Amino acid sequence: MKSYGIVRNKLTPSFIISHLLLLVMALFFIFPFYWIVTGAFKVQNVAVAIPPEWFPLEPTLDNFTALFKNPVWRWTFNSFFVAAAEMAGTCLVASMAGYVLAKKQFPGRNIIFTMFVAAMALPKQVILVPLFTMIADFGWIDEYKALILPALGWPFGIFLIKQFAQTLPGELLEAAKVDGCSELRLYYGIVLPLLKPALGALAIFTFINAWNDYFSQLIMIRSTPMMTLPLGVATLKGEYTTPYGVLMAGAAFASIPMIVIFLLFQKAFTQGITMGAVKG
């Protein structure tokens, strides 16, 4: 009876209204994914029908059959390779740079950090033309290097790790130095394990960003075997017709790794976000 009374006390008008708003917002954001998944099982005339068929009454796998007639597995491998390489490289670079900016005293430290923060405000399209020119001069067009190397110095990653590294106890680092710990051993043996929550969050951010980076891939990649999954799915659009069912099947297939990655690392993601915001 006591627990029932507690539940009843929580059912205030503000509680009900706030939860209804949250429910509406959740449905609003979930609906596009629902429409993609259901559209993947619709034939072309049903997919474009007006009024729409909200649920496929006669589901079909023809869209997935047509999708896998293309080199989808090769595109998937390219996406995984690029995303995993960017994730590992960005975490390494950001952990080193963020740790130095947070715990080392040297002239110009604040200026360098301010430049990183300012770089976060620049859209990628601003630097794409000079970046493409540099990549072409290096002869990296249509290679993995063109997608991986320019993304390693991600300003947001350095900012995130720097903010988190400020919360690390300086006494622990000083004690390790007194005990004769070298800088390299201090970084690998003490700093990196303490940065795991922030690195987990950064790994998810980097993987998702690399997986969905359609614009850079469109500029840097030329051949079909080198395409990533988002870019390859986009090429399935015909010149005169658009196979919406096949495109939705490709989009649904491409979203599976993102869902799996988030479900596997959501604990590190939330812990890294909350702990990294303790100190500014």
Order of alpha helices (4+ residues) and beta strands (2+ residues): alpha-alpha-alpha-alpha-alpha-alpha-alpha-alpha-alpha-alpha-alpha-alpha-alpha-alpha-alpha
